[in-house]
């Protein structure tokens, strides 16, 4: 959530940033409504402060009047105090209603993109930050996409998932299951070695948790909702892990806080159809290892680069061809200030598959989280939050199966063999 002070003092930058994210002049009118709502909140606060000051003054005088034998004046003062209490109750109620109205408008605003974010409307406008070599791997014409390889080697059954749950819920079998588990353990071990503390969080979160990291209200339609319990299935481990530090004040020596966690992830992905969603390309349930950092604002972009490098190192160890994209304003997420996507090349499908997004949210999440730190001058300031997929398994498995297929079977990368216990799927 954007800070009111930023909207007031950096109005031109805020407007420009919102335009980069696709906002029209008509939508920008909400900024005036936000400032007006904040002015009203300040007015109510000033009135209430006056009532409180007058009540405190009279309360102190009442004792002195009784001591001085001025009982009638003391009683009159007590009546004034009671009247003030009623005014305070009314003012506080009005102020709370005004705060809710203000936040309901603020929560509609996306984060302001970093100056390096390119303008653009869709993924076609994303900038290739680090391209792969010109020679991408080529497979023979007889090469199969991963959904056909899955059937051939009996390692994945999408139709069985339809029977059990519905479309988009894969069932891994035998060596497919072991490959899935191997990747999870490999990613977690790599994150732990890089200094991340492993977390096993809940898979269900309440509204406050989902709102704090920006999933609500923006992604409400994409989240599975458990009506009876008023809980949401997590779309990513980022949500519960980041919320560990909600309503927290950190000390400077606690930075950086590095956390990682494996969870299943659940996304409705409404409106997804066609060839691009076949097999594991887009599913409703998938496994992912997430990395999260809480960082001092002065160091967060250096940290972002380190997190991208960590994910890049994983892809190198898996021997997968990849590229890095800097997302344009129209494609960067609601909460992100800057996002890098890492994509792997699927040689059988002859297309790039996104397997990781690494983002810096600056203070957007921490303002909702009320996640602050105490600076050297003793003042409380908002921390920066970052997160990234390291990695999402579904498309990684798709690329591994497709790119490593041979006439005798699917070759397992060297880095995974101590986890799988086998060198080939045959």
C-alpha positions as CSV (number, residue, x, y, z in Angstrom):
1,X,0.0,0.0,0.0
2,X,1.4,3.4,-1.0
3,X,2.1,5.9,1.8
4,X,0.0,9.0,1.9
5,X,3.1,11.1,2.4
6,X,4.5,9.9,-0.9
7,X,1.2,10.7,-2.8
8,X,1.4,14.2,-1.4
9,X,5.1,15.0,-1.8
10,X,5.7,13.0,-5.1
11,X,2.4,13.4,-6.8
12,X,3.9,13.7,-10.3
13,X,6.1,10.6,-9.9
14,X,3.1,8.6,-8.5
15,X,1.0,9.6,-11.5
16,X,3.7,8.8,-13.9
17,X,4.3,5.4,-12.3
18,X,0.6,4.6,-12.4
19,X,0.5,5.5,-16.0
20,X,3.3,3.0,-16.7
21,X,1.2,0.4,-15.1
22,X,-1.7,1.2,-17.4
23,X,-3.7,3.7,-15.4
24,X,-5.8,6.3,-17.3
25,X,-6.4,9.9,-16.4
26,X,-9.9,9.0,-15.3
27,X,-8.6,6.4,-12.8
28,X,-6.0,8.9,-11.5
29,X,-8.8,11.0,-10.1
30,X,-8.8,8.6,-7.1
31,X,-5.6,10.4,-5.9
32,X,-7.6,13.6,-5.2
33,X,-10.2,11.5,-3.4
34,X,-7.4,9.9,-1.3
35,X,-6.0,13.3,-0.3
36,X,-9.5,14.7,0.5
37,X,-10.2,11.6,2.6
38,X,-6.9,12.1,4.5
39,X,-7.6,15.8,5.0
40,X,-10.9,14.8,6.6
41,X,-9.2,12.3,8.8
42,X,-6.7,14.9,10.0
43,X,-9.6,17.3,10.7
44,X,-11.4,14.7,12.8
45,X,-8.2,13.9,14.6
46,X,-7.6,17.6,15.4
47,X,-11.2,17.9,16.8
48,X,-10.8,14.8,18.9
49,X,-7.4,15.9,20.2
50,X,-9.1,19.1,21.3
51,X,-11.8,17.2,23.1
52,X,-9.3,15.0,24.8
53,X,-7.2,17.9,25.9
54,X,-10.2,19.8,27.3
55,X,-11.4,16.6,29.1
56,X,-7.9,16.0,30.7
57,X,-7.7,19.6,31.8
58,X,-11.2,19.5,33.4
59,X,-10.5,16.2,35.1
60,X,-7.5,17.6,36.8
61,X,-9.4,20.7,37.9
62,X,-12.2,18.7,39.4
63,X,-10.0,17.4,42.2
64,X,-8.7,20.8,43.0
65,X,-12.2,22.3,43.1
66,X,-13.3,19.6,45.6
67,X,-10.3,20.3,47.7
68,X,-11.0,24.0,47.7
69,X,-14.6,23.3,48.9
70,X,-16.1,24.3,45.6
71,X,-18.4,21.4,45.2
72,X,-21.0,23.0,42.9
73,X,-18.3,24.1,40.5
74,X,-16.7,20.6,40.7
75,X,-20.1,19.0,39.8
76,X,-20.5,21.4,36.9
77,X,-17.1,20.4,35.6
78,X,-18.0,16.8,36.0
79,X,-21.0,17.3,33.8
80,X,-18.8,19.0,31.2
81,X,-16.5,16.0,31.3
82,X,-19.4,13.6,30.6
83,X,-20.5,15.7,27.7
84,X,-16.9,15.7,26.4
85,X,-16.8,11.9,26.7
86,X,-19.8,11.6,24.4
87,X,-18.2,14.0,21.9
88,X,-15.0,12.0,22.1
89,X,-16.9,8.7,21.4
90,X,-18.7,10.2,18.5
91,X,-15.4,11.7,17.1
92,X,-13.5,8.5,17.5
93,X,-16.2,6.6,15.7
94,X,-16.3,9.1,12.9
95,X,-12.5,9.0,12.7
96,X,-12.4,5.2,12.5
97,X,-15.0,5.2,9.7
98,X,-12.9,7.8,7.9
99,X,-9.7,5.7,8.3
100,X,-11.6,2.7,6.8
101,X,-12.8,4.9,3.9
102,X,-9.3,6.1,3.3
103,X,-7.7,2.6,3.3
104,X,-10.4,1.3,1.0
105,X,-9.2,3.8,-1.6
106,X,-5.5,3.4,-0.9
107,X,-5.8,-0.4,-1.3
108,X,-6.9,0.1,-4.9
109,X,-3.5,1.6,-5.8
110,X,-0.8,-0.7,-7.2
111,X,2.9,-0.2,-6.3
112,X,4.8,2.5,-8.2
113,X,7.3,0.8,-10.6
114,X,11.1,1.4,-10.3
115,X,12.5,3.9,-12.8
116,X,14.2,1.1,-14.7
117,X,10.9,-0.6,-15.5
118,X,10.2,-0.3,-19.2
119,X,6.9,1.0,-20.5
120,X,4.7,-1.5,-22.1
121,X,1.2,-3.1,-22.0
122,X,1.8,-6.9,-22.0
123,X,4.4,-9.6,-21.8
124,X,5.4,-8.9,-25.4
125,X,6.9,-5.6,-24.2
126,X,9.1,-7.2,-21.6
127,X,12.8,-6.4,-21.9
128,X,15.3,-9.2,-22.3
129,X,17.8,-8.4,-19.5
130,X,20.1,-11.4,-20.1
131,X,19.6,-13.5,-23.3
132,X,20.6,-17.1,-23.8
133,X,23.1,-17.9,-26.5
134,X,21.8,-17.8,-30.1
135,X,22.1,-21.6,-30.4
136,X,19.2,-23.1,-28.5
137,X,19.1,-26.9,-28.1
138,X,17.4,-28.7,-30.9
139,X,15.7,-32.1,-30.7
140,X,14.8,-34.5,-33.5
141,X,11.4,-34.3,-35.2
142,X,10.4,-37.4,-33.3
143,X,10.8,-35.5,-29.9
144,X,7.7,-35.6,-27.7
145,X,6.2,-32.9,-25.5
146,X,6.3,-33.6,-21.8
147,X,2.7,-34.7,-21.5
148,X,3.4,-37.5,-24.1
149,X,6.6,-38.4,-22.4
150,X,4.7,-38.7,-19.1
151,X,2.4,-41.3,-20.6
152,X,5.2,-43.1,-22.3
153,X,7.2,-43.6,-19.1
154,X,4.2,-43.7,-16.7
155,X,5.5,-40.8,-14.5
156,X,2.6,-38.3,-14.7
157,X,-1.1,-38.7,-15.3
158,X,-3.1,-35.6,-16.0
159,X,-6.3,-37.6,-16.7
160,X,-6.2,-39.3,-13.3
161,X,-6.0,-35.8,-11.8
162,X,-9.2,-34.9,-13.6
163,X,-10.9,-38.0,-12.1
164,X,-9.8,-37.2,-8.6
165,X,-10.1,-33.4,-8.5
166,X,-10.5,-31.8,-11.9
167,X,-8.5,-30.3,-14.8
168,X,-5.1,-28.8,-13.7
169,X,-4.4,-31.2,-10.8
170,X,-1.5,-33.5,-11.9
171,X,-0.8,-36.9,-10.4
172,X,2.9,-37.9,-10.3
173,X,3.8,-41.6,-10.3
174,X,6.9,-43.6,-9.6
175,X,10.1,-41.9,-10.9
176,X,8.0,-38.8,-11.6
177,X,7.2,-38.5,-7.9
178,X,10.9,-39.1,-7.0
179,X,12.0,-36.4,-9.5
180,X,9.5,-34.0,-7.9
181,X,10.8,-34.8,-4.4
182,X,14.4,-34.6,-5.6
183,X,13.9,-31.1,-7.0
184,X,12.2,-29.9,-3.8
185,X,15.1,-31.1,-1.6
186,X,17.7,-29.8,-4.1
187,X,16.2,-26.3,-4.1
188,X,15.8,-26.3,-0.3
189,X,19.4,-27.4,0.3
190,X,20.7,-24.8,-2.1
191,X,18.7,-22.1,-0.3
192,X,19.8,-23.2,3.1
193,X,23.5,-23.2,1.9
194,X,22.9,-19.6,0.7
195,X,21.9,-18.6,4.3
196,X,18.1,-18.8,4.1
197,X,16.2,-20.2,7.1
198,X,13.8,-22.9,6.2
199,X,10.1,-22.4,7.2
200,X,7.2,-24.8,7.0
201,X,4.2,-22.4,7.0
202,X,0.4,-23.1,7.0
203,X,-1.2,-23.7,3.6
204,X,-4.3,-21.8,4.6
205,X,-4.3,-18.1,5.5
206,X,-6.8,-15.6,6.8
207,X,-7.9,-12.4,5.0
208,X,-5.6,-10.1,6.9
209,X,-2.6,-12.2,5.9
210,X,-3.6,-12.3,2.2
211,X,-4.3,-8.6,2.3
212,X,-1.0,-7.7,3.9
213,X,1.1,-9.1,1.0
214,X,-1.2,-7.7,-1.7
215,X,-3.0,-10.8,-2.9
216,X,-6.3,-9.2,-1.7
217,X,-8.2,-7.5,-3.2
218,X,-6.1,-7.7,-6.4
219,X,-6.0,-11.5,-6.8
220,X,-9.2,-12.5,-5.1
221,X,-10.6,-14.2,-8.2
222,X,-7.5,-16.4,-8.5
223,X,-7.4,-17.7,-5.0
224,X,-9.3,-20.7,-3.7
225,X,-11.6,-19.7,-0.8
226,X,-12.8,-21.9,2.0
227,X,-16.2,-20.3,2.7
228,X,-17.1,-21.9,6.0
229,X,-13.8,-21.1,7.7
230,X,-13.2,-17.8,5.9
231,X,-9.7,-18.9,4.8
232,X,-7.7,-18.9,1.6
233,X,-5.5,-21.6,0.1
234,X,-2.1,-20.0,-0.5
235,X,-1.1,-19.1,-4.1
236,X,2.6,-19.0,-3.0
237,X,4.6,-19.5,0.2
238,X,5.5,-15.8,0.0
239,X,2.1,-15.0,1.7
240,X,2.5,-16.9,5.0
241,X,6.3,-16.5,5.3
242,X,6.3,-12.7,4.8
243,X,3.5,-12.4,7.3
244,X,5.6,-13.9,10.0
245,X,6.9,-10.4,10.5
246,X,3.6,-8.6,10.4
247,X,3.3,-5.9,13.1
248,X,7.0,-6.2,13.9
249,X,9.7,-3.6,14.6
250,X,13.2,-4.8,13.6
251,X,16.6,-3.7,14.7
252,X,19.2,-2.7,12.1
253,X,21.4,-5.7,13.1
254,X,18.6,-8.1,12.1
255,X,19.0,-7.2,8.4
256,X,18.9,-9.1,6.1
257,X,16.3,-11.6,7.2
258,X,16.4,-14.6,4.8
259,X,13.7,-17.2,4.7
260,X,12.8,-20.1,2.4
261,X,10.0,-22.6,2.3
262,X,8.5,-25.4,0.2
263,X,4.7,-25.5,-0.2
264,X,2.1,-26.7,-2.6
265,X,0.6,-23.6,-4.3
266,X,-3.0,-23.3,-5.4
267,X,-4.3,-20.9,-8.2
268,X,-7.6,-21.0,-9.9
269,X,-6.1,-19.5,-13.1
270,X,-9.6,-18.6,-14.4
271,X,-9.9,-18.2,-18.1
272,X,-6.8,-20.3,-19.0
273,X,-7.4,-22.5,-22.0
274,X,-5.6,-23.8,-25.2
275,X,-2.3,-25.2,-26.1
276,X,-0.3,-23.0,-23.8
277,X,-1.9,-24.7,-20.8
278,X,-1.4,-28.3,-21.8
279,X,0.3,-30.7,-19.4
280,X,2.3,-28.9,-16.7
281,X,2.4,-25.5,-18.5
282,X,-0.4,-24.1,-16.3
283,X,-1.9,-26.1,-13.4
284,X,-4.1,-25.3,-10.4
285,X,-1.8,-27.0,-7.9
286,X,1.9,-27.1,-8.2
287,X,4.9,-27.3,-5.8
288,X,7.3,-24.4,-5.3
289,X,10.3,-23.4,-3.2
290,X,10.2,-19.7,-2.3
291,X,12.9,-17.4,-1.1
292,X,11.9,-14.3,0.9
293,X,14.1,-11.4,2.2
294,X,13.4,-8.5,4.5
295,X,16.0,-5.8,3.9
296,X,17.1,-2.3,4.6
297,X,15.9,0.1,1.9
298,X,19.4,1.2,1.0
299,X,20.4,-2.4,0.2
300,X,17.3,-3.9,-1.3
301,X,18.2,-3.6,-5.0
302,X,21.6,-5.1,-4.4
303,X,19.7,-7.9,-2.6
304,X,17.4,-8.3,-5.6
305,X,20.3,-8.9,-7.9
306,X,21.7,-11.5,-5.5
307,X,18.4,-13.3,-5.4
308,X,18.2,-13.3,-9.2
309,X,21.8,-14.7,-9.3
310,X,20.7,-17.5,-6.8
311,X,17.9,-18.6,-9.1
312,X,20.2,-18.3,-12.2
313,X,22.6,-20.6,-10.4
314,X,19.9,-23.2,-9.9
315,X,19.1,-23.3,-13.6
316,X,22.8,-23.5,-14.5
317,X,23.2,-26.6,-12.2
318,X,20.1,-28.1,-13.8
319,X,21.8,-27.5,-17.2
320,X,18.7,-25.8,-18.5
321,X,18.8,-23.0,-21.2
322,X,17.3,-19.9,-19.7
323,X,16.9,-16.1,-20.2
324,X,16.1,-13.3,-17.8
325,X,13.4,-10.7,-18.5
326,X,12.8,-7.3,-16.9
327,X,9.0,-7.0,-16.8
328,X,7.4,-3.9,-18.3
329,X,4.9,-1.7,-16.5
330,X,1.9,-3.5,-18.0
331,X,3.1,-7.0,-16.9
332,X,4.7,-6.3,-13.5
333,X,2.5,-7.4,-10.7
334,X,0.2,-5.2,-8.6
335,X,2.5,-5.2,-5.6
336,X,5.9,-5.2,-7.3
337,X,8.2,-2.2,-8.0
338,X,10.6,-4.3,-10.1
339,X,10.3,-7.9,-11.3
340,X,12.7,-10.2,-13.2
341,X,11.3,-13.3,-14.7
342,X,13.5,-16.3,-15.5
343,X,12.4,-18.5,-18.3
344,X,13.6,-21.9,-19.5
345,X,13.5,-23.0,-23.1
346,X,11.4,-26.0,-23.9
347,X,13.0,-27.6,-26.9
348,X,10.1,-30.0,-27.6
349,X,7.5,-27.2,-27.5
350,X,9.9,-24.6,-29.0
351,X,8.9,-21.9,-26.5
352,X,10.0,-20.2,-23.4
353,X,8.4,-21.2,-20.0
354,X,8.4,-18.9,-17.0
355,X,9.8,-20.7,-14.0
356,X,10.6,-17.9,-11.6
357,X,9.6,-14.3,-10.7
358,X,11.9,-12.4,-8.4
359,X,10.6,-9.1,-7.1
360,X,11.3,-6.1,-4.9
361,X,8.2,-4.7,-3.4
362,X,10.0,-1.8,-1.6
363,X,7.7,-0.5,1.1
364,X,4.4,-1.6,-0.6
365,X,3.9,-4.8,1.4
366,X,5.6,-3.5,4.6
367,X,3.2,-0.6,4.8
368,X,0.3,-3.1,4.9
369,X,2.2,-5.4,7.1
370,X,3.3,-2.6,9.5
371,X,6.7,-4.1,9.2
372,X,9.2,-1.4,10.4
373,X,12.7,-1.1,11.7
374,X,14.3,1.4,14.1
375,X,16.9,3.5,12.3
376,X,20.1,4.8,13.9
377,X,18.3,8.0,14.8
378,X,15.7,6.0,16.7
379,X,12.9,6.7,14.1
380,X,10.7,3.9,12.9
381,X,10.8,3.4,9.1
382,X,9.3,0.9,6.7
383,X,11.5,-2.1,5.7
384,X,11.7,-3.4,2.1
385,X,10.4,-6.9,1.2
386,X,11.5,-9.1,-1.6
387,X,10.7,-12.6,-2.8
388,X,11.3,-15.1,-5.6
389,X,10.5,-18.5,-6.9
390,X,13.5,-20.8,-6.4
391,X,12.0,-22.6,-8.1
392,X,8.4,-23.5,-9.3
393,X,8.5,-27.2,-10.1
394,X,5.8,-27.8,-12.8
395,X,7.5,-26.1,-15.7
396,X,11.0,-27.1,-14.5
397,X,9.9,-30.7,-14.8
398,X,8.3,-30.1,-18.2
399,X,11.6,-28.6,-19.5
400,X,13.8,-31.3,-17.9
401,X,11.7,-34.1,-19.4
402,X,11.6,-32.5,-22.9
403,X,15.1,-31.3,-23.2
404,X,16.8,-34.4,-21.8
405,X,14.9,-37.0,-23.8
406,X,16.9,-39.6,-25.7
407,X,16.1,-42.8,-27.6
408,X,16.9,-44.8,-24.5
409,X,15.1,-42.6,-21.9
410,X,15.2,-39.2,-20.1
411,X,18.6,-38.3,-18.7
412,X,18.7,-36.8,-15.1
413,X,21.0,-33.8,-14.6
414,X,24.2,-34.6,-12.6
415,X,23.1,-32.2,-9.8
416,X,19.9,-34.2,-9.1
417,X,21.2,-37.7,-9.2
418,X,22.1,-37.9,-5.5
419,X,18.5,-36.9,-4.8
420,X,16.7,-39.1,-7.3
421,X,18.8,-42.2,-6.8
422,X,18.7,-42.9,-10.6
423,X,20.4,-41.4,-13.7
424,X,17.7,-42.1,-16.2
425,X,13.9,-42.5,-16.6
426,X,13.3,-45.4,-18.9
